[in-house]
Amino acid sequence: MPNSDVFATFELRAQRLSPPRMASYLHAAQNDRKRALQLYEWNVAASGAVYEALAIVEVVVRNAIHDELTAWHEREQRPGTWLDDPANLLEKRAKDDIAKAVERAQVWRRVKGIRRPTKPKPPVGAVVAELSFGFWRYLLAARYEHTLWLESIRHGFPHVHGRRTAVDEPMRRLHQLRNRIAHLEPIINRELHRDAADIHAVVHAVCPKTAEWAASLRRVDAVLAAKP
């Protein structure tokens, strides 16, 4: 592509995508406009590939935590569900997140035309599905080590032998990564090989066979190899 065409193409992309956004790629490409465009396109592909892998992490982690907290709740013969927090173990932030998830689940059921006035609360599964990646990540934090983790959640991650930080630390990094992708921020300067290792480590902590299956679906390695 002639330099004049590259310049015109870059200026058009910058106009539509915003000059400040494209400036990050231009800086990374050392003012090479052609490479900056290639980096932007690669970032789109990389973000998609990573997000696919994170989707598996999110479902595996939330199911592992939900299953263990449900089992503990039932063993303790507490009323309601663990989401109701009858033992007052959750911090305000978590309680607020659950309340918002209940509201979203109720709205979604109304949109679908599901009306059951005798059961105003949506099913637990519907609420769990509305809780964010960050909600589950924070249940693994140090503040819950001597309550939720030791009493319950650790059993959902049997392959880290009780080491909470072996799950919490990669989940913290993956939460940051997920937020960058969700906000359409560049990930061109991230250590994506480490992120891929974190993804594998978290799923492996729950179930090695599931981690092996997830790795077989992963496109991250191929996308990394194609980075311009």
ZAMARGU-4260 file (C-alpha; in steps of 0.2 Angstrom, whole numbers, plus 5000, padded with zeros to 4 digits):
<rodrens>
0) 5000/5000/5000 | 5008/5017/4995 | 5012/5028/5009 | 4999/5041/5005 | 4986/5027/5005
5) 4992/5021/5022 | 4991/5039/5029 | 4973/5042/5022 | 4968/5025/5029 | 4975/5028/5046
10) 4968/5045/5047 | 4950/5038/5043 | 4952/5025/5056 | 4958/5037/5069 | 4943/5049/5065
15) 4931/5034/5067 | 4939/5026/5082 | 4945/5042/5090 | 4963/5049/5089 | 4967/5046/5107
20) 4963/5028/5105 | 4973/5026/5089 | 4988/5036/5097 | 4991/5021/5109 | 4994/5010/5094
25) 5004/5023/5084 | 5016/5025/5099 | 5018/5006/5101 | 5022/5005/5082 | 5035/5019/5084
30) 5024/5031/5072 | 5023/5017/5059 | 5005/5020/5053 | 5004/5004/5044 | 5010/4994/5059
35) 4998/5004/5070 | 4983/4998/5060 | 4990/4980/5060 | 4992/4981/5079 | 4974/4988/5081
40) 4967/4974/5071 | 4978/4961/5080 | 4971/4968/5097 | 4953/4965/5091 | 4958/4947/5087
45) 4967/4945/5103 | 4954/4952/5114 | 4941/4941/5106 | 4952/4925/5109 | 4956/4930/5127
50) 4937/4934/5131 | 4932/4917/5124 | 4944/4908/5136 | 4939/4920/5151 | 4921/4915/5148
55) 4925/4897/5152 | 4935/4903/5167 | 4920/4913/5174 | 4908/4898/5172 | 4919/4885/5180
60) 4924/4897/5194 | 4906/4903/5198 | 4900/4885/5198 | 4914/4879/5209 | 4911/4892/5222
65) 4892/4891/5221 | 4891/4872/5223 | 4903/4873/5238 | 4894/4887/5247 | 4877/4879/5243
70) 4883/4862/5251 | 4890/4871/5266 | 4874/4881/5268 | 4864/4865/5268 | 4876/4856/5280
75) 4874/4871/5292 | 4855/4870/5290 | 4853/4888/5287 | 4837/4896/5281 | 4835/4902/5263
80) 4851/4900/5252 | 4869/4906/5254 | 4864/4921/5243 | 4853/4927/5257 | 4868/4927/5269
85) 4859/4922/5285 | 4875/4920/5294 | 4880/4938/5290 | 4897/4932/5282 | 4897/4943/5267
90) 4903/4961/5266 | 4892/4975/5261 | 4899/4976/5243 | 4895/4957/5240 | 4877/4960/5247
95) 4874/4975/5236 | 4880/4965/5221 | 4868/4951/5225 | 4853/4963/5227 | 4857/4970/5210
100) 4859/4953/5202 | 4841/4949/5210 | 4834/4964/5202 | 4842/4960/5185 | 4836/4942/5185
105) 4818/4949/5190 | 4818/4961/5175 | 4824/4947/5163 | 4810/4936/5169 | 4797/4949/5166
110) 4805/4952/5148 | 4803/4934/5145 | 4785/4935/5151 | 4788/4924/5166 | 4776/4929/5179
115) 4774/4920/5196 | 4767/4932/5209 | 4768/4918/5222 | 4787/4917/5220 | 4793/4935/5218
120) 4811/4929/5220 | 4820/4923/5204 | 4828/4905/5204 | 4845/4904/5212 | 4852/4899/5196
125) 4846/4915/5187 | 4854/4926/5201 | 4870/4917/5200 | 4871/4919/5182 | 4869/4938/5184
130) 4883/4940/5196 | 4899/4947/5188 | 4917/4940/5186 | 4922/4952/5200 | 4910/4946/5212
135) 4917/4929/5212 | 4935/4935/5211 | 4932/4945/5228 | 4925/4930/5237 | 4942/4923/5235
140) 4951/4938/5243 | 4960/4937/5259 | 4946/4945/5269 | 4936/4928/5267 | 4951/4917/5270
145) 4946/4912/5288 | 4927/4910/5284 | 4921/4906/5266 | 4938/4899/5260 | 4943/4888/5274
150) 4925/4882/5278 | 4919/4880/5260 | 4926/4887/5244 | 4943/4878/5245 | 4935/4862/5242
155) 4930/4868/5225 | 4948/4870/5220 | 4955/4854/5226 | 4971/4855/5215 | 4979/4869/5224
160) 4979/4860/5241 | 4971/4873/5251 | 4982/4888/5245 | 4970/4902/5242 | 4982/4913/5234
165) 4985/4901/5221 | 4968/4905/5214 | 4966/4923/5221 | 4981/4930/5212 | 4978/4924/5195
170) 4960/4928/5197 | 4965/4946/5201 | 4975/4948/5186 | 4962/4940/5175 | 4949/4952/5182
175) 4960/4966/5177 | 4962/4959/5160 | 4943/4956/5158 | 4940/4974/5163 | 4952/4980/5150
180) 4944/4970/5136 | 4926/4974/5142 | 4931/4993/5141 | 4939/4990/5123 | 4956/4995/5130
185) 4972/4989/5122 | 4980/4973/5128 | 4995/4974/5116 | 5007/4978/5130 | 5001/4964/5142
190) 5010/4948/5145 | 4997/4938/5137 | 5007/4922/5139 | 5006/4924/5157 | 4988/4928/5156
195) 4985/4911/5146 | 4995/4902/5160 | 4983/4910/5173 | 4968/4905/5163 | 4974/4887/5163
200) 4980/4887/5181 | 4963/4893/5188 | 4953/4880/5178 | 4966/4867/5182 | 4963/4871/5201
205) 4945/4865/5199 | 4947/4851/5187 | 4962/4846/5177 | 4952/4837/5163 | 4941/4853/5161
210) 4957/4863/5159 | 4964/4851/5146 | 4947/4853/5136 | 4948/4872/5138 | 4965/4872/5132
215) 4960/4862/5116 | 4948/4876/5112 | 4959/4890/5116 | 4964/4902/5101 | 4976/4913/5112
220) 4992/4904/5107 | 4989/4906/5088 | 4984/4924/5090 | 5000/4928/5100 | 5010/4920/5087
225) 5003/4931/5073 | 5006/4947/5083 | 5014/4960/5070
</rodrens>
